[in-house]
């Protein structure tokens, strides 16, 4: 059965921007725990939060988040 999984490059981009999880959390209005959970792939962000994270990391949203796998055919 095909499954799609949301992947991200938040950790790498944070390091490239010399930013801690706490700094990213403050810039996006969420807790450090939320950033950590998204970064680890345990939680999927809302569309708005994904856009805020990409903006805070000075990157296009498609560089920060992408889908691996495939959708279930209809």
C-alpha distance (Angstrom), angle and dihedral (degrees) to the residues before:
residue distance angle dihedral
X1 . . .
X2 3.84 . .
X3 3.77 116.7 .
X4 3.78 132.0 -172.9
X5 3.80 120.1 -142.6
X6 3.80 126.8 -169.7
X7 3.82 111.7 -128.6
X8 3.80 128.4 -173.3
X9 3.79 144.0 -167.6
X10 3.80 96.6 -150.6
X11 3.81 95.3 125.7
X12 3.81 94.0 51.3
X13 3.79 92.8 44.8
X14 3.81 91.7 47.2
X15 3.80 90.2 54.5
X16 3.80 91.6 46.8
X17 3.82 88.3 52.9
X18 3.84 93.1 43.6
X19 3.80 89.4 -121.0
X20 3.80 130.0 146.6
X21 3.79 124.8 -143.4
X22 3.80 87.4 -108.0
X23 3.82 92.4 54.7
X24 3.81 91.5 48.7
X25 3.80 89.8 48.3
X26 3.81 91.8 51.7
X27 3.81 91.9 48.6
X28 3.80 92.9 50.1
X29 3.81 99.9 38.2
X30 3.80 98.6 -116.9
X31 3.81 134.9 106.9
X32 3.80 123.9 -88.2
X33 3.81 87.1 -116.7
X34 3.82 90.0 58.5
X35 3.81 91.1 51.2
X36 3.81 90.0 48.0
X37 3.81 92.2 49.5
X38 3.81 93.1 49.4
X39 3.81 91.7 44.4
X40 3.82 90.5 53.6
X41 3.81 92.1 47.6
X42 3.81 93.4 -115.8
X43 3.82 93.4 118.0
X44 3.80 131.9 33.2
X45 3.81 115.0 -138.3
X46 3.77 124.6 -130.9
X47 3.78 115.4 -103.8
X48 3.81 90.1 -105.0
X49 3.81 92.8 51.0
X50 3.82 91.4 46.7
X51 3.81 88.8 54.3
X52 3.83 91.6 47.2
X53 3.81 91.3 50.2
X54 3.80 91.8 49.3
X55 3.80 90.9 48.7
X56 3.82 92.4 48.8
X57 3.81 89.0 50.6
X58 3.84 92.2 47.5
X59 3.80 90.6 -124.1
X60 3.79 137.5 116.7
X61 3.79 112.0 -97.2
X62 3.83 89.3 -118.8
X63 3.81 89.8 60.2
X64 3.81 91.5 51.1
X65 3.83 98.3 42.2
X66 3.80 133.3 28.0
X67 3.79 138.6 158.8
X68 3.79 124.6 -113.3
X69 3.76 121.5 -165.3
X70 3.76 125.9 20.3
X71 3.75 139.7 -78.0
X72 3.78 122.4 -105.6
X73 3.82 109.1 -95.0
X74 3.79 116.0 -115.0
